[in-house]
Amino acid sequence: MNHVSEQFRLANQTGMQTLETVAVLAFDAMEKMAALNLGMVRGVLEQRETASRKLVAATRPETLVSLQAGVFLESSRQAMDYSQRAMEIGSATRDGLTRLVAEQIPGVIPPQRKKAA
């Protein structure tokens, strides 16, 4: 009977450690996403302020069109940068969870082979 209770205790301990690791990975990802979002909002607000001042000062239609095109290009660049960084955070989190599963259940996830150059 003592052997069975020891196995349950070990299984419970392993489960709690796994849960703690998953929680750490999740909170790390959320922290990175929050920082990314705050940085993006700050950048967008600064860019909009600068663009608004230039648009108000524009006196010719050509200048206005040129400024609007610049705002569009900068907004597109920021959106691409945000998407790339969000994907990097997601990929890093996925990789961490994959490693955790591979450690917990050997043989479920085959080891990665090195690609030939």
Backbone as JSON Lines, residues from 0, in Angstrom:
{"i":0,"aa":"M","n":[0.82,-1.2,0.0],"ca":[0.0,0.0,0.0],"c":[0.86,1.27,0.0]}
{"i":1,"aa":"N","n":[1.96,1.21,0.73],"ca":[2.86,2.35,0.8],"c":[3.48,2.63,-0.56]}
{"i":2,"aa":"H","n":[3.77,1.58,-1.33],"ca":[4.36,1.74,-2.66],"c":[3.39,2.47,-3.59]}
{"i":3,"aa":"V","n":[2.11,2.15,-3.53],"ca":[1.1,2.79,-4.37],"c":[0.96,4.26,-4.0]}
{"i":4,"aa":"S","n":[0.92,4.57,-2.72],"ca":[0.79,5.96,-2.32],"c":[2.02,6.77,-2.71]}
{"i":5,"aa":"E","n":[3.19,6.15,-2.69],"ca":[4.41,6.82,-3.12],"c":[4.35,7.13,-4.62]}
{"i":6,"aa":"Q","n":[3.81,6.21,-5.42],"ca":[3.65,6.45,-6.85],"c":[2.68,7.59,-7.11]}
{"i":7,"aa":"F","n":[1.59,7.65,-6.35],"ca":[0.64,8.75,-6.5],"c":[1.28,10.08,-6.11]}
{"i":8,"aa":"R","n":[2.07,10.06,-5.04],"ca":[2.74,11.28,-4.61],"c":[3.7,11.77,-5.68]}
{"i":9,"aa":"L","n":[4.48,10.86,-6.26],"ca":[5.42,11.23,-7.31],"c":[4.7,11.74,-8.56]}
{"i":10,"aa":"A","n":[3.61,11.07,-8.93],"ca":[2.83,11.51,-10.09],"c":[2.24,12.89,-9.85]}
{"i":11,"aa":"N","n":[1.75,13.13,-8.65],"ca":[1.18,14.43,-8.29],"c":[2.26,15.51,-8.32]}
{"i":12,"aa":"Q","n":[3.43,15.18,-7.78],"ca":[4.53,16.13,-7.77],"c":[4.97,16.47,-9.19]}
{"i":13,"aa":"T","n":[5.07,15.47,-10.04],"ca":[5.44,15.69,-11.44],"c":[4.39,16.55,-12.15]}
{"i":14,"aa":"G","n":[3.13,16.25,-11.88],"ca":[2.06,17.04,-12.49],"c":[2.1,18.5,-12.05]}
{"i":15,"aa":"M","n":[2.38,18.73,-10.79],"ca":[2.46,20.11,-10.29],"c":[3.66,20.84,-10.89]}
{"i":16,"aa":"Q","n":[4.78,20.15,-11.04],"ca":[5.95,20.77,-11.66],"c":[5.67,21.11,-13.12]}
{"i":17,"aa":"T","n":[4.98,20.22,-13.8],"ca":[4.62,20.47,-15.2],"c":[3.68,21.67,-15.3]}
{"i":18,"aa":"L","n":[2.7,21.71,-14.42],"ca":[1.76,22.84,-14.41],"c":[2.48,24.15,-14.13]}
{"i":19,"aa":"E","n":[3.42,24.12,-13.23],"ca":[4.19,25.32,-12.91],"c":[5.01,25.77,-14.13]}
{"i":20,"aa":"T","n":[5.61,24.83,-14.83],"ca":[6.39,25.16,-16.02],"c":[5.5,25.74,-17.12]}
{"i":21,"aa":"V","n":[4.33,25.16,-17.31],"ca":[3.39,25.69,-18.31],"c":[2.96,27.1,-17.93]}
{"i":22,"aa":"A","n":[2.69,27.31,-16.64],"ca":[2.27,28.64,-16.17],"c":[3.38,29.66,-16.41]}
{"i":23,"aa":"V","n":[4.62,29.28,-16.14],"ca":[5.75,30.19,-16.36],"c":[5.86,30.54,-17.84]}
{"i":24,"aa":"L","n":[5.74,29.53,-18.71],"ca":[5.8,29.78,-20.15],"c":[4.67,30.71,-20.6]}
{"i":25,"aa":"A","n":[3.47,30.46,-20.09],"ca":[2.31,31.28,-20.48],"c":[2.46,32.71,-19.99]}
{"i":26,"aa":"F","n":[2.87,32.9,-18.74],"ca":[3.02,34.26,-18.22],"c":[4.16,35.0,-18.9]}
{"i":27,"aa":"D","n":[5.22,34.28,-19.25],"ca":[6.32,34.9,-19.99],"c":[5.83,35.4,-21.35]}
{"i":28,"aa":"A","n":[5.04,34.57,-22.03],"ca":[4.5,34.98,-23.33],"c":[3.55,36.16,-23.18]}
{"i":29,"aa":"M","n":[2.71,36.13,-22.14],"ca":[1.79,37.25,-21.94],"c":[2.55,38.54,-21.61]}
{"i":30,"aa":"E","n":[3.62,38.42,-20.83],"ca":[4.43,39.59,-20.5],"c":[5.07,40.18,-21.75]}
{"i":31,"aa":"K","n":[5.59,39.31,-22.6],"ca":[6.21,39.78,-23.85],"c":[5.18,40.42,-24.78]}
{"i":32,"aa":"M","n":[4.0,39.82,-24.85],"ca":[2.95,40.4,-25.7],"c":[2.47,41.75,-25.16]}
{"i":33,"aa":"A","n":[2.35,41.86,-23.84],"ca":[1.94,43.13,-23.25],"c":[2.98,44.21,-23.54]}
{"i":34,"aa":"A","n":[4.25,43.88,-23.41],"ca":[5.31,44.84,-23.71],"c":[5.28,45.22,-25.19]}
{"i":35,"aa":"L","n":[5.07,44.22,-26.04],"ca":[4.98,44.49,-27.48],"c":[3.81,45.42,-27.78]}
{"i":36,"aa":"N","n":[2.66,45.13,-27.2],"ca":[1.47,45.96,-27.43],"c":[1.66,47.39,-26.93]}
{"i":37,"aa":"L","n":[2.23,47.53,-25.74],"ca":[2.46,48.88,-25.22],"c":[3.45,49.65,-26.09]}
{"i":38,"aa":"G","n":[4.51,48.99,-26.51],"ca":[5.47,49.64,-27.39],"c":[4.85,50.03,-28.72]}
{"i":39,"aa":"M","n":[3.99,49.16,-29.25],"ca":[3.34,49.45,-30.52],"c":[2.39,50.64,-30.38]}
{"i":40,"aa":"V","n":[1.62,50.66,-29.32],"ca":[0.69,51.78,-29.11],"c":[1.46,53.08,-28.96]}
{"i":41,"aa":"R","n":[2.55,53.04,-28.2],"ca":[3.36,54.25,-28.01],"c":[3.91,54.72,-29.36]}
{"i":42,"aa":"G","n":[4.42,53.8,-30.16],"ca":[4.96,54.15,-31.47],"c":[3.91,54.71,-32.41]}
{"i":43,"aa":"V","n":[2.73,54.09,-32.4],"ca":[1.65,54.57,-33.28],"c":[1.21,55.97,-32.86]}
{"i":44,"aa":"L","n":[1.07,56.19,-31.57],"ca":[0.65,57.53,-31.1],"c":[1.68,58.59,-31.47]}
{"i":45,"aa":"E","n":[2.95,58.27,-31.3],"ca":[3.99,59.22,-31.66],"c":[3.98,59.49,-33.16]}
{"i":46,"aa":"Q","n":[3.82,58.43,-33.94],"ca":[3.8,58.59,-35.4],"c":[2.59,59.4,-35.83]}
{"i":47,"aa":"R","n":[1.44,59.15,-35.22],"ca":[0.22,59.89,-35.57],"c":[0.35,61.36,-35.21]}
{"i":48,"aa":"E","n":[0.97,61.64,-34.07],"ca":[1.14,63.03,-33.66],"c":[2.02,63.78,-34.68]}
{"i":49,"aa":"T","n":[3.13,63.16,-35.04],"ca":[4.03,63.78,-36.01],"c":[3.33,63.96,-37.35]}
{"i":50,"aa":"A","n":[2.62,62.94,-37.79],"ca":[1.92,63.02,-39.08],"c":[0.83,64.09,-39.04]}
{"i":51,"aa":"S","n":[0.11,64.18,-37.94],"ca":[-0.96,65.18,-37.84],"c":[-0.4,66.59,-37.94]}
{"i":52,"aa":"R","n":[0.72,66.82,-37.27],"ca":[1.33,68.16,-37.34],"c":[1.76,68.5,-38.77]}
{"i":53,"aa":"K","n":[2.33,67.53,-39.45],"ca":[2.76,67.77,-40.83],"c":[1.56,67.98,-41.74]}
{"i":54,"aa":"L","n":[0.49,67.2,-41.53],"ca":[-0.7,67.34,-42.38],"c":[-1.37,68.7,-42.18]}
{"i":55,"aa":"V","n":[-1.4,69.18,-40.94],"ca":[-2.01,70.48,-40.67],"c":[-1.19,71.59,-41.32]}
{"i":56,"aa":"A","n":[0.12,71.41,-41.35],"ca":[1.0,72.43,-41.93],"c":[1.05,72.37,-43.45]}
{"i":57,"aa":"A","n":[0.52,71.32,-44.05],"ca":[0.57,71.18,-45.51],"c":[-0.3,72.25,-46.16]}
{"i":58,"aa":"T","n":[0.25,72.9,-47.18],"ca":[-0.47,73.96,-47.86],"c":[-0.84,73.6,-49.31]}
{"i":59,"aa":"R","n":[-0.2,72.58,-49.84],"ca":[-0.46,72.2,-51.22],"c":[-1.04,70.79,-51.27]}
{"i":60,"aa":"P","n":[-1.92,70.51,-52.2],"ca":[-2.51,69.18,-52.31],"c":[-1.46,68.09,-52.54]}
{"i":61,"aa":"E","n":[-0.42,68.4,-53.32],"ca":[0.62,67.41,-53.58],"c":[1.33,67.02,-52.29]}
{"i":62,"aa":"T","n":[1.58,68.0,-51.45],"ca":[2.23,67.75,-50.17],"c":[1.35,66.88,-49.3]}
{"i":63,"aa":"L","n":[0.06,67.16,-49.3],"ca":[-0.89,66.39,-48.51],"c":[-0.92,64.93,-48.96]}
{"i":64,"aa":"V","n":[-0.98,64.69,-50.25],"ca":[-1.0,63.33,-50.79],"c":[0.3,62.61,-50.45]}
{"i":65,"aa":"S","n":[1.43,63.3,-50.59],"ca":[2.72,62.71,-50.28],"c":[2.8,62.34,-48.8]}
{"i":66,"aa":"L","n":[2.33,63.22,-47.93],"ca":[2.35,62.93,-46.49],"c":[1.44,61.74,-46.15]}
{"i":67,"aa":"Q","n":[0.28,61.7,-46.77],"ca":[-0.63,60.58,-46.52],"c":[-0.03,59.25,-46.97]}
{"i":68,"aa":"A","n":[0.66,59.27,-48.1],"ca":[1.32,58.05,-48.57],"c":[2.41,57.62,-47.59]}
{"i":69,"aa":"G","n":[3.13,58.59,-47.06],"ca":[4.17,58.29,-46.07],"c":[3.58,57.69,-44.81]}
{"i":70,"aa":"V","n":[2.45,58.22,-44.37],"ca":[1.76,57.69,-43.18],"c":[1.32,56.26,-43.44]}
{"i":71,"aa":"F","n":[0.78,56.02,-44.62],"ca":[0.34,54.67,-44.97],"c":[1.51,53.69,-44.97]}
{"i":72,"aa":"L","n":[2.62,54.08,-45.59],"ca":[3.79,53.21,-45.63],"c":[4.34,52.93,-44.24]}
{"i":73,"aa":"E","n":[4.41,53.96,-43.4],"ca":[4.91,53.77,-42.03],"c":[3.96,52.88,-41.23]}
{"i":74,"aa":"S","n":[2.68,53.07,-41.39],"ca":[1.71,52.22,-40.69],"c":[1.83,50.77,-41.14]}
{"i":75,"aa":"S","n":[2.03,50.57,-42.41],"ca":[2.2,49.21,-42.94],"c":[3.47,48.57,-42.39]}
{"i":76,"aa":"R","n":[4.53,49.33,-42.32],"ca":[5.79,48.82,-41.78],"c":[5.62,48.43,-40.31]}
{"i":77,"aa":"Q","n":[4.94,49.29,-39.54],"ca":[4.71,48.99,-38.13],"c":[3.86,47.74,-37.96]}
{"i":78,"aa":"A","n":[2.85,47.58,-38.8],"ca":[1.99,46.4,-38.72],"c":[2.78,45.13,-39.05]}
{"i":79,"aa":"M","n":[3.64,45.19,-40.05],"ca":[4.47,44.03,-40.4],"c":[5.44,43.7,-39.27]}
{"i":80,"aa":"D","n":[6.04,44.72,-38.7],"ca":[6.98,44.52,-37.6],"c":[6.26,43.9,-36.4]}
{"i":81,"aa":"Y","n":[5.09,44.4,-36.09],"ca":[4.3,43.87,-34.98],"c":[3.96,42.4,-35.23]}
{"i":82,"aa":"S","n":[3.5,42.1,-36.43],"ca":[3.13,40.72,-36.76],"c":[4.32,39.78,-36.64]}
{"i":83,"aa":"Q","n":[5.46,40.21,-37.12],"ca":[6.65,39.37,-37.05],"c":[7.05,39.12,-35.61]}
{"i":84,"aa":"R","n":[7.05,40.16,-34.79],"ca":[7.44,39.99,-33.39],"c":[6.42,39.15,-32.63]}
{"i":85,"aa":"A","n":[5.14,39.31,-32.93],"ca":[4.12,38.48,-32.27],"c":[4.29,37.01,-32.66]}
{"i":86,"aa":"M","n":[4.62,36.76,-33.92],"ca":[4.86,35.39,-34.37],"c":[6.1,34.8,-33.68]}
{"i":87,"aa":"E","n":[7.12,35.6,-33.49],"ca":[8.31,35.13,-32.79],"c":[7.99,34.73,-31.35]}
{"i":88,"aa":"I","n":[7.17,35.53,-30.69],"ca":[6.76,35.21,-29.32],"c":[5.96,33.92,-29.31]}
{"i":89,"aa":"G","n":[5.03,33.8,-30.24],"ca":[4.22,32.59,-30.33],"c":[5.06,31.36,-30.62]}
{"i":90,"aa":"S","n":[6.01,31.5,-31.52],"ca":[6.88,30.37,-31.88],"c":[7.75,29.95,-30.7]}
{"i":91,"aa":"A","n":[8.28,30.93,-29.98],"ca":[9.12,30.6,-28.82],"c":[8.3,29.89,-27.75]}
{"i":92,"aa":"T","n":[7.06,30.31,-27.56],"ca":[6.18,29.66,-26.58],"c":[5.85,28.25,-27.03]}
{"i":93,"aa":"R","n":[5.53,28.1,-28.3],"ca":[5.24,26.77,-28.84],"c":[6.44,25.85,-28.68]}
{"i":94,"aa":"D","n":[7.63,26.36,-28.96],"ca":[8.83,25.54,-28.83],"c":[9.05,25.11,-27.38]}
{"i":95,"aa":"G","n":[8.8,26.02,-26.46],"ca":[8.94,25.68,-25.04],"c":[7.95,24.61,-24.62]}
{"i":96,"aa":"L","n":[6.71,24.72,-25.07],"ca":[5.71,23.71,-24.75],"c":[6.03,22.37,-25.41]}
{"i":97,"aa":"T","n":[6.55,22.43,-26.63],"ca":[6.94,21.2,-27.32],"c":[8.05,20.48,-26.57]}
{"i":98,"aa":"R","n":[9.05,21.24,-26.12],"ca":[10.14,20.64,-25.33],"c":[9.6,20.02,-24.04]}
{"i":99,"aa":"L","n":[8.66,20.7,-23.41],"ca":[8.07,20.19,-22.17],"c":[7.36,18.87,-22.42]}
{"i":100,"aa":"V","n":[6.57,18.81,-23.47],"ca":[5.85,17.57,-23.8],"c":[6.84,16.47,-24.14]}
{"i":101,"aa":"A","n":[7.89,16.81,-24.89],"ca":[8.89,15.81,-25.25],"c":[9.61,15.27,-24.02]}
{"i":102,"aa":"E","n":[9.83,16.12,-23.03],"ca":[10.47,15.67,-21.79],"c":[9.53,14.79,-20.97]}
{"i":103,"aa":"Q","n":[8.25,15.15,-20.96],"ca":[7.29,14.42,-20.14],"c":[6.89,13.09,-20.75]}
{"i":104,"aa":"I","n":[6.8,13.05,-22.07],"ca":[6.36,11.84,-22.76],"c":[7.37,11.51,-23.85]}
{"i":105,"aa":"P","n":[8.46,10.85,-23.47],"ca":[9.48,10.53,-24.47],"c":[8.91,9.69,-25.61]}
{"i":106,"aa":"G","n":[9.34,9.99,-26.81],"ca":[8.93,9.22,-27.97],"c":[7.69,9.76,-28.68]}
{"i":107,"aa":"V","n":[6.95,10.66,-28.03],"ca":[5.75,11.21,-28.67],"c":[6.13,12.19,-29.76]}
{"i":108,"aa":"I","n":[7.1,13.02,-29.49],"ca":[7.55,14.01,-30.46],"c":[8.93,13.58,-30.93]}
{"i":109,"aa":"P","n":[9.09,13.23,-32.2],"ca":[10.4,12.78,-32.69],"c":[11.41,13.9,-32.59]}
{"i":110,"aa":"P","n":[12.68,13.57,-32.33],"ca":[13.71,14.6,-32.27],"c":[13.87,15.27,-33.62]}
{"i":111,"aa":"Q","n":[14.21,16.56,-33.59],"ca":[14.39,17.32,-34.82],"c":[15.7,16.89,-35.48]}
{"i":112,"aa":"R","n":[15.63,16.66,-36.77],"ca":[16.82,16.33,-37.55],"c":[17.43,17.63,-38.06]}
{"i":113,"aa":"K","n":[18.73,17.62,-38.1],"ca":[19.41,18.8,-38.65],"c":[19.26,18.8,-40.16]}
{"i":114,"aa":"K","n":[18.94,19.97,-40.7],"ca":[18.76,20.11,-42.14],"c":[20.11,20.18,-42.82]}
{"i":115,"aa":"A","n":[20.19,19.55,-43.97],"ca":[21.42,19.61,-44.75],"c":[21.57,20.98,-45.38]}
{"i":116,"aa":"A","n":[22.75,21.53,-45.33],"ca":[22.96,22.87,-45.87],"c":[23.17,22.85,-47.35]}
